[in-house]
């Protein structure tokens, strides 16, 4: 979708005659239906500056101009496009416009600068990287750009920004991005004109803007090849046993659904560590390789960012990011707009979308509507917020509404917790989620330890992390996560004064794979859907032990936690109802955190009674193991085995 399209001559005339804002506003109202003239006027300064740039006789009058091109299947918008020909080749120049006046360099992050936006100084993407990433996104998914060999040339224009000596905006730290998309600033209008004229010497004879706006959305061959190469030999994504069986079934069902244009919904149930995410990533890559429009969908941004980073190899991460979507991205989706949607952590789906929960109708419904084949990976025991509504019954309900064929299956093999579903059953019994036969039996050896001092637990996690960067600390959401000092790892959000212990909440969503983030703690929102070798879990004041029972207390959750949003209002009306709603959320939170480790889980409790209870349960496990080993020893000796 494009908000405004014209020739260079008409664009300049609309600005000079003060007609542009009204035309933009009317187009916005017609195509999107929600904006204000004040919002449109916020562009006025930038568009006036671009009009000045375009007033060059060597830029042809019949070059095409477009404003606010919405890249399909994304919320991203290209500020300004100029289309034409250099005499041999069609080109479209992409201009990212910024009204910034100051910039700080951020040395410990790639392609990130710090500037004043949204009422405060924030880390934000470098404008060169932003312009290049938009061009890469269009190249990767627009069939007309690929087949008609339309060349995209990105740049950025900071018309209020005056460069200084050793300027942070153009520092060598950003050299790779500046080479792909140069940045022009105040006083460099001639340089920007020269950049445009290098590619636009003749007008738009081939309707390039139309070609881009109406190009079919299909993954490029280069993207297919890159994804295949990344997956080959990547041990993180190798499928084994049951995973491979499910992969083959899901892959062929998806191909058949697209081929026959028959809507299908596949539901894959599986507990922690059953390999759901590995299966999902393999499906994504294989389906893209077949030229299908497939997307990986999760509610939480942390798993999306971690998996896209792990997958990128030597390929720029932005290319891969475009395949990973939030579950709220489909509120205005058309019927069967996608070939395949792969929905991980489907139990975390919400009813409404958007920051204020005011968009869309139901995420489950929208995902099924928008795809010919939708596969949901789900574990109903991992719902950890009041807004989590994803369920097998709900998926089936909307699948029937769209006359979709339903395929149900379950993953049971464990690839986490040392292959032991016995540990998970034991944990359910310990946390009093359900009674199980595994009161004292973990099934197999699994390294579970209790620490009376959180500093010692952190030290052990740091030691183990040195092996392969796969050990992390996590905590219940009982400590505030303030915006102030958000980027300061030395600011200890989580503080346990009696042990002189402090640690920051994780700074980036990719904390799970950043080497420097072992001294940061993840929460349920940044840990769910991920796995590690070892995890250290801090159980906060929202869980304690009284009179032989585990008690949960939603009043001890941090105010910044959105998991139990609205619970205080419910409590005022009906305290018992509030407790009934919150109790499984809190128990599931710790169950989820304590099943993130493949090899081991270490625990510290702020409640001393809960710590003692867990010690007793672990002592019984140790006693059971000893008795079992002694029994096996006696049996072996009686039968004459060499022990």
N, C-alpha and C positions, 0 to 999 in steps of 0.2 A: 504494500500500500504506500502511495506517495501523496503527501498533503498538497504539494504545489509543483506544477510542471509547466515549463515554458521555454522559449528561446532566451539566449543571453540578452538580446535586444529588448524583449518584452519584460524580462526581469528587471533590468536597469530602469526601464520606463516606469514600471510599477513602483519602484523605490523612489525615484525622482518625483513622481506625481502623487506620492503618499497613498498609494492604493494597495500596497502589498499586505499590510496588516489585516485590512478588512477581507481581502481575498483568502488569506491564510485562515482567518477565523471562520469564515463561511465554509471553507473546505473541511476544516476540522469538525465543525458541527455536523456536516453532512456525512462524513466518512466515519467519524468516531463518536460524535454526539456528546462529548463532555470536555469542555475547556472553558476558559474565560479570556476576555480580551487582555486582561492583565498578564496572564500567562503568555499569550502570544506576543505582547509588547516586550516581554523579557528578552525576546530574540531580536528586537528591533535594532539594537546597537550592532550586534554581530552581522545582521543582514545588510545594514547600511555599509559596514566595512567591506563586506564581500561585493557589494555594488561598486564601491570604489575600486576594488581589485579588478573587477570585470570591465571597467571603463578603459579598455586598451584596444586600440584599433586593430591590433594584430590577433586578438581573440575574435574569431568569426562570429558575426551576429546570429548565425543560424546554429551555433553550438547549443546543445540542449542543457537546460538547467533543471534540477529537481531539488526540492527541500523536504527534509524529514521522510526519508525512505525507511519504512519499517521492514527489517529483514524477516522474511517469513519464518514462522515457527519459533520466533524469539521475541523478546521485549525490546530488542536493540533497535536504535534508529540512527541512520546516517544523516548527519546534519545537512550536508550540501554535496551535490554531485554535478559535474560538468562533463558532457559527453561530446565526442567528436572523433576526428581522424588526424593522424600525423602525416598523411599522404600515402601511407602504405597499410597502416594498421589501425583498427578501431580501439579507442581508449576511453575509459571513464575515470576521471580524477575524483577521488573521495577526499573531502575536506572536513576534518573534525574541528569545530569551532569552540573556543574557550574564552571566557571573560576574566580569567585569572589575572591577578596582578603580582603575586609573589609565589615562589615555589621553594621548597626545601628538598635536598637530596636525602633519600633513605638508602643507606649503604648496605644494610643487611637483608634487603629484599630485592628481588628482580623486578624491574619495570614498575617500581612504585615510587611516587613522590608524595610530598606532604604539602597541602595547600588549604586555603580557607574556602570551604564549601558547606552549605547546609547549616550555617550558623556557628561553625567552629572549624578548627584546624584538624584535618583528617588525612589519613593515608589513602591515596587514590591512585588509580592506574595512570601511568605516563601517557600523555596524549598521542605520542607516536605509536606506542604499543596499541592503544585503543583503535586508532585509525587503521593500522595494519591488521589487527584482529578482525575488524569488520570486513575488510577486503578478503581476508582468508576465509571467513565464514561464507561469504557469497560465492567465492571460487569453489569451495568444497561442496556446496549443495545446490548451486544453480545450474541446471542442465544447459541453458542457452549460453551462459558465460563459458562453460566448458566446451561445448560443441562449436560455437561460433568464434571461439578464441578471442573473446573480448578481454583486453588487458585492463586490469584495475590498478590505479596508481594512487596510493594513500598519502596524505600529509595532514599536518595540523597547523592551525592558525590561531595564535594567542594574541589578538589585536590590542589588548590593553597591557601586555607584558613587555617591559623594556629590559633587554638583555644587559648584563654587566660583565665585567672581566671575570673569568673563571666561573661562568654562570652555572648554577646547579642543574638547570633544565637541559643543558647540552653537555653535561659532564661525561667524561669517558665511561663512566659506570653505565650509561645508557647508549653507548656507541652502536651496539648491534641493532637496537630498535630505531635509532635515528637514521641508520643506513637504509632500513626498509621503508621508513616513512619520515621524511624530514619535517622539522618543525620551524615555522616562521613566526616572527614576533613583531611588535610595534616598530615601525621604521623600516621593515623589510618587505614592503609591498612590491617593490620591483623584483625581488628574489622570488616571491610567490607567483607573480605574473610570469616570470621566466620559466618556472616549474610547470605551470599550466600550459604555456605556449609550446613547450617541448613536446607535448603529447596532443594538444588540440590546435591544429593549424587549419583544419577544415571543419565544416559543420557536421552535424549528426545526420548523415544520409541514410543510415540503416536502423533508425529508431531504436537506439541502444537502451534508452531508459525504459521503453516499452518491453524490450527483450528481457531486461533484468527483472522488471516488475512481474512479468508473466512467465518467467522461466519455471519449468517443472522442478520440484524439489527432489533431487536425487544425489546420493553420495558420489563424489568424484572417484575416478580410478586411482588417483594418487593417494587419496585417503584410504581406499580399500587396501591397496598394497602396503601402505604404512602400518595399518592396524594389523594385518596378517604377519608382517615381519616382527612387530612388537610382541605378539603373542607367542610366536615360535621360540621355544627354549626358555620362556619366562616361567620359572618354577612356581611363582605365586599363583598362576592361573592354569596349572596342569590339572586335568580332570582324571579321577580314578574311579574304578568300580561303578557304583550306582550312579555317580554323577554322569558318566559317559552314556549310560543307558537312558537317563532322563533327557540328556542333551539331544541325543539322536531323535527321540520321540518328539520333543518340543520343536526342534528344527524342522522336521518333515511336516509336522502339523502346521507350522507357520507358513511354509512354502505352499502347502496345499490350500490353505485359507486364502492366500493372496492370489494364487493361480485360478481358483474357482470363484473368487469374490464371495466367499462364504464366511460370515463373521463367526469367529471362534474365541472362546475364553478358556484358558487353562489355569487351573488352581493347583499350586504345588505347596503342600504343607510340610514343614520341617522345623525342628527345634534348633537351639544354638549349635553351631558347628557342623551342621549337616551339609555344608557346601553350597548353600543357595546362591551366595554372591559370586562365587567362582563360576558356577553354572550360568548365571545371568550375564557375566562379562563375556564368556565364550560364545553365548548365543548372539550377543550384540555384534561381536566382531564377524562371526560367520554370516549373519544375515546382511550386514553391510557389504561383505564381500560378494554377496549375490545381487547387489545393486538395489536392495530394498531400503526403504526409509524406515529405519529402526531407531528407537531412543531408549536409553536406560533411565528409569524414573525412580526417585526416592523423595520422601518428604524432607529428610535431613540433608543439609548441604555438606556436612563433614564426610560421609561416605562417598558422595559424588566427587568431591575434590580429591580425596585420597586415591580412589580408584582411577580417576583420570590422570593423576600425577604418576601413579605406578605404571600406567599403560603407555605413557607418552614416549618412552625411550629417547631417541635423538630427535624426534618430531616435536615441533612446538606445541606446548600444552593447550594453547587456545584452539587448535584444530580439534583436539580430543574433547575439550570442554563442551563443545557444541552438541555432542552426542548425549550429554548428561543433563537431565531436566528435573526441576522441582515438581512435586505433585500438584502444585497450584498453577501450573503453566497452561492448563487445558480448559479454562473456563469458557473460552469462546471458540472451541475447536469445532471444525466441520465434521460431518459424518465421514468416517473412514479416511480422514486426512492423512493418517500414518498407515504404513503397512503393518508394523509391529511395535507395540509398546511393552517393554519389559519392566515390570513394577516390582522392585525389591522392597522389603520391609513393608508389605501391604497392610499390615496391622496398624501402621502409623498414619494411614490416610485419614483425612479430615472430611467433614461435611462441606463447610465453606472454605474459600481460599482468600488470600490477601492478608495484609497486615492487620486489618480490622475485621477479618472474617465476614466480609460483606460482598464477596465475589463468588459467582458460580452457584451451583445447586448442591452437587454432591460429587466429590472427587472420584469415587468408584464409578459412578454413572458416566462422568465425563471421559474417563480413560477408556471405558468400553465403547462409548459412542465414537471416539476419535480414531479407533484403530480396527483394522480387519482382524488382527490376531492380538489379543492381550493376554499376557501371562503374568499371574500374580504369585509371588513368593511370600508366604505368610506363616506367622507363628503367633496365634492369638494370645499366648502366654507372655508376650513381650509388649503388650500395650502399657505405656508408661505415662500417658497424660489423659486428662479427662476428655480431650478432644479427639483421641484416637478412636475411630469408628470402624476401621477395616475389619471385616469378618467374612468367613466363608459363606454364611447365609446371605449377607448383603451382596457379595459378588454374584452369587447365583441369582438373586432377585433381579439385579439389573441386567445380567446376561439374558435372562428369560424375556425381559422387557424389550430387548433388542433382537430377540429371536436368534440368539447365538447358541451354537453347539457348545456344551460344557464338558470339559475333560478334567477329571479330578485325580490327583495322585499324591503320594507322600514320600518324602525323603527320610530315611531312618538312620543310615550309617553316620557315625560321629567322626568328624575330622578335628574336633576341638576337645579340650578337657581330656587329653591323652587317649582319645578314642573311647571314652567311658561315658555312656549314658547313665551308668550307675552313679557317677558323681552328681549329675543333674538331678536324678531322683533323690539322692541323699540331701542335696541342697534344698529341694522342695520340701522335704520332711523337716529339715532344720529350721527353715524360715517359716514353717507352719503354713505353707501354701496349700499342701495336700499331704495326706498320710500315704506313705509308701512303704514297701518292704525293705527299702535300703536305709534302715535307721542307723546302722553301724558299718555299712559296706559301701565302699566307693566303686566296687566292681573291678577296678584295676588301679595300679599305682598312679597317684596324682599328687603333685606337690602342693598341698594346702597347709599354710602356716598361719599362726596368730602371733601378732607382735604387740607387746605391751607399750612399746615406744614407737611412734610414727617415724621418728628420725632414723631408727635402725631399719625400718621397713623401706624407707626411701633409699638408704645407703645400699641395701641389697638389690633393689630394683636398678639403681645406677650401675652396680657391679655387673649384673646380668645383662644390662643393656649394652655394655661394651662389646659383647660378643657379636651382635648383629642388628642393634638398634630396634629390638622388638620387645621391649619391656616398658611399661608405663604405669603411672599412678592415676587412680580415678577416685572420685568422691561423690557422696550423696549431695544433692543440691540444698545444703543447709547453711551455706555461706553466700553472702551477697556477691553479685558479679557487676560492680559499678562501671559506668562508662569512664569515669575518671581513672587515670593510671592504667587504662586498659592495655596499653602496649608496653608496660613496664614489668618485666619478669621479676624484678626485685621488690615489687609491691606485693605483699603476701595477702591475697584475698582470703585464703583459708588460714586461720590462725588457731592453734591449740596451745594457749599460754602455759598450761601446767607442764607441758613437755618442751617448752621453748621451740615450738615447731611452727613453721610457716611455709606456704607455697602459693604460687600464683595459679589462677585458673589458666587454661590454655589460651595462648594469644591468637594463634591462627587455627583455622579448621584442619590444616594439614599437620597439626602437632603430632599426630600418630606416626608420621614418617620423617619429621624434621629431626636431625641429629641433636640439635640444641634444645629440644623441648622436653627432655627427660625430667627436668626439674619444674615442669608444669603439670597441673592436674586436669584431667578431662572429666566431664560430667556425662550424664546419660545421653544428652543431645549430641555430644561430639564423639561418643564412644560406641553407641549402638550401631550395629551393622559392620563393625570392624573387629579384627582379632589380633592378638599379640602372642608372644611366647609366655610371658609372665605378666600378671597384673597385681598391683597393690591397691586394695580398696579400703577407703576410709568410710566407715559407716557413721553417719552423723546422728544428731539428737532426734531425728525424725523416727528412729527405731530404738526401742529399749526393751528390757526384760523385767517383768513384774509378775510375782505370784505364779511362776511356772509358765507364763505366756509371753510371747513376743507382742509388744504393743507398738503400734504406729501412731505418730502424732503429726498431723499435717500442719499444725501451728508452728512447728520448728523449721519448716521449709523457708528458704529465702524469699523475700518479697519479689526479687527479680526473676524467680522461677515461674515460667508460664505453664508448667505441667498441670498445676492445680488451679489455674485461673478461674475465678468465680466461686471457689469453694467457701470463702468467708461469707459471701452473701447467702449461700445455701445453708451454712452453719447457723446464721442468725434466725433462719426460718425453721430449720430442722437439724439439730446437731447430730442426731443418730444417722440421718441420711447422709450428711457430709462425711462422717466417719466411714460409712459403708462404701461410699464412692472413692474415698481417698486411700483406704487401706490396701486394696489390691494394687493400686498404682505404686505405692511406696514399696511394697514387697516385690513387685515385678521389676522395679528399678534396680534393687540390689541383686535380685536373681540375674538380671541381664548383665550388670557390671561384673558379677562374680563368675560369669561364664564367658568372659572375653579372652581368658588365657588358655592357650593350647596345652601348655605344660604345667602351669601352676598358678595358684591364686593365694595372695597374702592379704591378711585382714587386720585392721585396727579399728576398734570401736570406741567412740567417745563415752558410751555408757558402760561403766565398769561391770554392771550386772550382766549385760549382754555379752561382754568379753568373757566372763566366767562361764556363762552358759555354753558359748561356743567352744571354750576349752574342754568342758566336760564332754561335749559331743565328739570332739576330736580325740580325746583320751579313749573313748569307747571304740572309735575306729581303730586306734593303735592296738588296743587289747584284742579286738576281733581279728585283726591281721595276725597277731602273735599266736592266738589260739588256732587259727586256720593253718599257719605254717607248721605248728607243732603237730597238728593232726595229719597233715600231708607227710611230714617226716616219719611219723610212726607207721602210716600206711605203706610208705615206700619201703621201710625197713622190713616190715612183715612180709611184703611180697618179694623181697630179695633184690630190690633195685639198689644200685650204687648211688648213694646220696652224698 
